[in-house]
């Protein structure tokens, strides 16, 4: 009888609230910010500004990351800490979808070799392994990767606002020290494009087969053979249909609001949407998704203000030697115009997208760190991520999420060593930071 009463009570509460459903202050603020961003995008489109697509897709990436709580750090960390691979499997699915999406773009541009000329291809060697290792340690002790840091900054996590200064400092150090790595390792390390090494059919078959095998092993690692057999017998979408029937008495607008903006999205949905957005971004912008270049340009600007000479750092010398449309206005007569590089603003748009998503859900609040011991960990973790991303020539996005679908060997090397770093970072986390 008590269970019946509880069920009736649960069923009656949404109906009573639905009659007085209102739009609180956070949602009103979100609508104001949405309007401001719409006006900004309209202005950029009218001027044919190269900032248009980085800002638009930054908003979309941030929104999807926040709604799905898609975290690359957790996808690597949770394997070792809690033997959970839900995010790992969602990430592997995103890799499969991105690979197919990038392959489609390659097919639609015959004779261009789109992925080889415009994909995320970098040398796969010692610097990639070392950078990924440092990055893996840093993201675990900081509690987020590069994209996760931006997402949580938009959600109001104050600790991640402390990770950012460390990330900026690490990026500056890596941009300055990149010449040492270049002379000793990067210059002599080849760029390995798998279709050139194996031919297209074999490269595609190998990559998709390996990702599918890793997906199966991730399922096996968490659930074992018995869990896999039970999962195949269940109807995975039955609970979703059950929820929709329970909510059928809600007003249509309220139900749609809850589905799209209030309730967290499944990891799989987040991964699939990120893969599709990355493919669309590549098609429209001319390059796959990347984050840390923009953060490094901001770090260079801050270094310039502090009296250093970033134009002499190896990273910026290499960037300015590229004759590309996105860098043509960066170098002026008086030095580097750091804010002429469109990706300087891209990571800011990711924060804005996360903030919009959080406000629309009515979830924004300032969240302070639980212990003061997390403060130095956040700064150190950010520094390791910033430095690692520079010597690896990318982070969990540019050197991993966009590199593997570009069929670049360095993406696989980065993925392997970010796991090793995450394992060690987990040990440090349990030993010094978790009570």
C-alpha positions in Angstrom: 0.0 0.0 0.0 2.8 2.4 0.8 4.4 1.8 -2.6 1.1 2.5 -4.3 0.7 5.8 -2.4 4.3 6.8 -3.2 3.6 6.1 -6.9 0.4 8.2 -6.9 2.2 11.0 -5.1 5.0 11.0 -7.6 2.5 11.0 -10.5 0.5 13.8 -9.0 3.3 16.2 -8.3 4.3 16.9 -11.9 0.6 17.5 -12.9 0.2 20.0 -10.0 3.4 21.9 -10.9 2.7 22.0 -14.6 -0.3 24.3 -14.2 2.0 27.0 -12.6 5.1 26.3 -14.7 7.0 29.6 -15.2 10.2 30.8 -16.7 12.6 31.6 -13.8 15.4 34.2 -13.8 18.1 31.9 -15.1 16.1 31.1 -18.2 15.3 34.8 -18.8 19.0 35.6 -18.6 19.7 32.7 -21.0 17.3 34.2 -23.5 19.0 37.6 -23.2 22.4 35.9 -23.9 21.0 33.9 -26.7 19.7 37.1 -28.4 23.0 38.8 -27.9 24.8 35.8 -29.5 22.3 35.7 -32.4 23.0 39.4 -33.1 26.7 38.8 -32.9 26.5 35.9 -35.4 24.3 37.9 -37.7 26.9 40.7 -37.7 29.8 38.3 -38.3 27.9 36.7 -41.2 27.2 40.1 -42.7 30.9 40.9 -42.6 31.9 37.4 -43.8 34.1 37.3 -40.7 36.3 34.2 -40.2 35.2 34.2 -36.6 31.6 33.2 -37.6 32.1 29.4 -37.6 34.5 29.2 -34.6 32.0 31.2 -32.5 28.9 29.3 -33.8 30.4 25.9 -33.3 32.0 26.9 -30.0 28.4 27.6 -28.7 27.2 24.2 -30.1 30.1 22.2 -28.7 29.8 23.8 -25.3 26.0 23.2 -25.3 26.3 19.5 -26.1 29.2 19.0 -23.7 27.2 20.4 -20.9 23.9 18.7 -21.6 25.5 15.3 -21.9 28.3 15.9 -19.3 30.6 14.4 -21.9 34.1 14.3 -20.2 37.2 12.9 -21.9 39.0 12.9 -18.6 36.4 10.6 -17.1 36.5 8.4 -20.2 40.1 7.6 -19.4 40.1 7.9 -15.6 37.0 5.9 -14.7 38.4 2.8 -16.4 41.0 2.5 -13.6 39.3 4.2 -10.6 35.9 2.7 -10.6 36.0 0.1 -13.4 33.4 1.9 -15.4 33.5 2.3 -19.2 30.2 4.0 -20.0 31.9 7.2 -21.1 34.7 5.2 -22.8 32.2 3.4 -24.9 30.5 6.6 -25.8 33.8 8.1 -26.8 34.7 5.0 -29.0 31.3 5.3 -30.7 32.1 9.0 -31.3 35.4 8.0 -32.9 33.6 5.5 -35.2 31.0 8.1 -36.3 33.7 10.8 -36.7 35.8 8.5 -38.8 32.8 7.7 -41.1 32.0 11.5 -41.3 35.5 12.5 -42.2 35.7 9.6 -44.7 32.5 11.0 -46.3 34.1 14.4 -46.6 37.1 12.8 -48.3 34.8 11.0 -50.8 32.9 14.2 -51.5 36.2 16.1 -52.4 37.9 13.8 -55.0 41.4 14.7 -56.0 42.0 17.0 -53.1 43.2 14.5 -50.4 41.2 16.5 -47.8 42.3 14.6 -44.7 46.0 14.6 -45.7 46.1 18.3 -46.4 43.6 19.7 -43.9 43.1 17.0 -41.3 44.7 16.9 -37.9 48.0 15.2 -38.8 51.2 15.6 -36.7 54.4 13.7 -36.2 53.9 10.5 -34.1 56.9 10.2 -31.9 58.5 10.9 -28.5 57.0 14.4 -28.2 53.5 13.1 -28.8 53.9 10.3 -26.2 55.4 12.7 -23.6 52.8 15.4 -24.2 49.9 12.9 -23.9 51.5 11.4 -20.8 51.7 14.8 -19.1 48.3 15.8 -20.3 46.8 12.5 -18.9 48.2 13.1 -15.5 47.2 16.7 -15.5 43.6 16.1 -16.5 43.0 13.6 -13.8 44.4 15.7 -10.9 42.7 18.8 -12.3 39.4 17.0 -12.6 38.9 17.8 -16.3 40.5 17.9 -19.8 40.7 20.9 -22.0 37.1 20.7 -23.2 35.8 19.6 -19.8 37.5 22.6 -18.1 35.7 25.0 -20.4 32.4 23.2 -19.9 32.7 23.4 -16.1 33.7 27.0 -16.2 30.4 27.7 -17.9 28.6 25.7 -15.2 30.1 27.8 -12.4 32.8 25.4 -11.0 35.3 27.8 -9.4 38.0 25.1 -9.3 38.1 25.0 -13.1 38.5 28.8 -13.2 41.8 28.0 -11.3 42.7 25.3 -13.8 42.7 27.9 -16.6 45.6 30.1 -15.2 47.7 26.9 -14.9 46.7 25.9 -18.4 47.7 29.3 -19.8 51.0 29.2 -18.0 51.7 25.7 -19.3 50.7 26.7 -22.8 53.1 29.6 -22.7 55.9 27.4 -21.3 55.2 24.8 -24.0 55.1 27.4 -26.8 58.5 28.8 -25.6 60.1 25.3 -25.0 58.7 23.7 -28.2 61.9 24.5 -30.1 63.9 22.1 -27.8 61.4 19.3 -28.6 61.4 20.2 -32.3 65.2 20.0 -32.7 65.5 16.7 -30.8 62.4 14.8 -31.7 59.7 16.4 -33.8 61.9 17.4 -36.8 63.1 13.8 -37.3 59.7 12.2 -36.7 57.5 11.4 -39.7 53.9 12.2 -40.1 52.1 8.9 -40.6 48.9 9.1 -42.6 47.4 5.6 -42.4 45.8 5.6 -45.9 49.2 6.4 -47.4 50.8 3.6 -45.3 48.2 0.9 -45.9 46.0 2.2 -48.8 42.5 3.5 -48.1 40.4 0.3 -47.9 42.8 -1.4 -45.5 43.3 1.7 -43.4 39.5 2.2 -43.0 38.9 -1.5 -42.3 41.7 -1.5 -39.7 40.6 1.6 -37.9 36.9 0.7 -37.7 37.7 -2.9 -36.7 40.1 -1.7 -33.9 37.6 0.8 -32.6 34.9 -1.8 -32.6 37.1 -4.3 -30.8 38.0 -1.7 -28.2 34.3 -1.0 -27.7 33.6 -4.8 -27.2 36.6 -5.0 -24.8 35.3 -2.0 -22.8 31.9 -3.8 -22.4 33.6 -7.0 -21.4 35.9 -5.2 -18.9 33.0 -3.6 -17.1 30.3 -6.3 -17.2 32.0 -9.5 -18.2 30.4 -12.1 -20.4 27.3 -12.4 -18.3 26.7 -8.7 -18.4 27.0 -8.6 -22.2 24.6 -11.5 -22.7 22.0 -9.8 -20.3 22.5 -6.5 -22.1 21.7 -8.1 -25.4 18.5 -9.6 -24.0 17.2 -6.3 -22.6 15.4 -3.7 -24.6 17.8 -0.7 -24.2 15.2 1.9 -25.1 12.3 0.5 -23.1 12.9 2.8 -20.1 12.9 5.8 -22.4 9.5 4.9 -23.8 8.2 4.2 -20.3 9.3 7.7 -19.2 7.6 9.3 -22.1 4.3 7.6 -21.3 4.6 8.7 -17.7 5.2 12.3 -18.8 2.4 12.2 -21.4 0.1 14.2 -19.2 2.5 17.1 -19.0 1.9 20.1 -21.2 3.7 19.6 -24.5 6.0 22.6 -24.0 7.0 21.5 -20.5 7.7 17.9 -21.7 9.9 19.2 -24.6 11.7 21.6 -22.3 12.5 18.7 -19.9 13.7 16.5 -22.7 15.9 18.9 -24.5 17.1 21.4 -21.8 16.4 20.0 -18.3 17.3 16.4 -18.1 20.9 15.2 -18.8 21.4 13.6 -22.2 22.9 10.1 -22.4 26.6 9.9 -23.0 26.0 8.1 -26.3 23.9 11.0 -27.5 26.5 13.5 -26.5 29.3 11.6 -28.3 27.2 11.1 -31.4 26.3 14.8 -31.6 29.9 15.9 -31.0 31.0 13.6 -33.8 28.5 15.1 -36.2 29.3 18.6 -35.2 33.0 17.9 -35.7 32.3 16.7 -39.2 30.1 19.7 -40.0 32.8 22.0 -38.5 35.5 20.4 -40.7 33.3 20.8 -43.8 32.5 24.5 -43.2 35.5 25.8 -41.4 38.1 23.8 -43.4 39.8 22.1 -40.4 38.6 19.7 -37.7 37.9 20.8 -34.1 40.8 22.1 -32.0 40.9 24.1 -28.8 44.4 24.7 -27.4 45.7 26.9 -30.2 43.3 29.6 -29.2 44.3 29.3 -25.6 47.9 29.5 -26.5 47.3 32.7 -28.5 45.7 34.2 -25.4 48.7 33.0 -23.4 51.0 34.7 -25.9 49.1 37.9 -25.6 49.4 37.8 -21.8 53.1 37.0 -22.1 53.5 40.0 -24.4 51.8 42.2 -21.7 54.2 40.8 -19.1 57.2 41.9 -21.1 58.2 38.7 -22.9 58.7 38.3 -26.6 56.3 35.5 -27.8 57.0 36.3 -31.4 60.4 34.7 -30.8 58.9 31.5 -29.3 59.1 28.5 -31.6 55.4 27.9 -31.6 54.5 31.3 -32.9 57.3 31.3 -35.4 55.9 28.1 -36.8 52.3 29.3 -36.8 53.2 32.5 -38.6 55.1 30.7 -41.3 51.9 29.1 -42.4 50.4 30.9 -45.3 46.7 30.2 -44.5 43.6 32.2 -44.6 43.0 31.9 -40.9 46.5 33.3 -40.0 46.8 36.0 -42.7 45.9 38.9 -40.5 47.8 37.7 -37.4 51.2 39.2 -38.0 51.2 42.9 -38.4 53.9 45.6 -38.7 54.0 46.1 -34.9 54.1 42.4 -33.9 51.5 39.6 -33.5 47.8 40.6 -33.4 46.8 37.7 -31.2 43.1 38.5 -31.4 43.1 38.4 -35.2 43.4 34.7 -35.0 39.7 33.4 -34.9 40.4 30.4 -32.6 41.5 32.8 -29.9 37.7 33.3 -29.4 36.6 29.8 -30.0 37.3 28.4 -26.5 35.4 31.5 -25.1 32.4 30.4 -27.2 32.6 26.9 -25.7 32.3 28.5 -22.2 29.4 30.6 -23.4 27.7 27.5 -24.9 28.0 25.7 -21.6 26.8 28.7 -19.7 23.7 29.0 -21.9 22.9 25.3 -21.5 23.3 25.6 -17.7 21.1 28.7 -17.4 18.4 27.2 -19.6 18.3 24.2 -17.3 18.2 26.4 -14.3 21.3 24.7 -12.9 23.8 27.5 -12.7 25.4 28.2 -9.3 28.9 29.0 -8.1 30.4 25.7 -6.9 33.4 26.1 -4.5 36.1 23.4 -4.2 35.6 21.0 -1.4 39.1 21.2 0.1 42.0 23.7 -0.2 44.2 20.8 -1.2 42.4 20.9 -4.6 43.7 24.4 -5.4 47.4 23.5 -6.0 46.2 20.3 -7.8 44.1 22.4 -10.2 47.0 24.8 -10.9 49.5 21.9 -11.4 47.0 19.9 -13.5 46.3 22.9 -15.7 50.0 23.5 -16.1 50.7 19.9 -17.1 47.8 19.9 -19.6 48.9 23.2 -21.2 52.5 22.1 -21.5 51.6 18.7 -22.7 49.2 19.9 -25.3 51.9 22.2 -26.8 54.6 19.6 -27.1 52.1 17.0 -28.4 50.8 19.6 -30.8 47.3 19.2 -29.6 45.1 18.2 -26.6 42.3 15.7 -26.1 40.4 17.4 -29.0 43.0 18.3 -31.6 45.5 15.5 -31.0 42.9 12.8 -30.1 39.2 13.4 -30.9 40.0 15.0 -34.3 43.3 13.2 -35.1 42.1 9.6 -35.0 39.2 10.3 -37.4 41.8 12.1 -39.6 43.5 8.6 -39.8 46.6 10.0 -38.3 48.9 7.6 -36.3 49.7 10.3 -33.8 46.1 10.3 -32.6 46.5 6.6 -31.6 49.8 7.3 -29.9 48.3 10.2 -28.0 45.3 8.0 -27.0 47.6 5.2 -25.7 49.8 7.6 -23.6 46.9 9.7 -22.3 45.6 6.4 -20.8 49.0 5.7 -19.2 49.0 9.2 -17.8 45.5 8.9 -16.5 46.4 5.7 -14.7 49.3 7.4 -12.9 47.1 10.5 -12.3 44.5 8.3 -10.7 47.1 6.9 -8.3 48.1 10.4 -7.4 44.5 11.4 -7.0 43.8 8.6 -4.6 47.0 9.0 -2.7 47.0 12.7 -2.0 43.6 14.3 -2.9 40.8 11.9 -2.0 40.2 11.2 1.7 
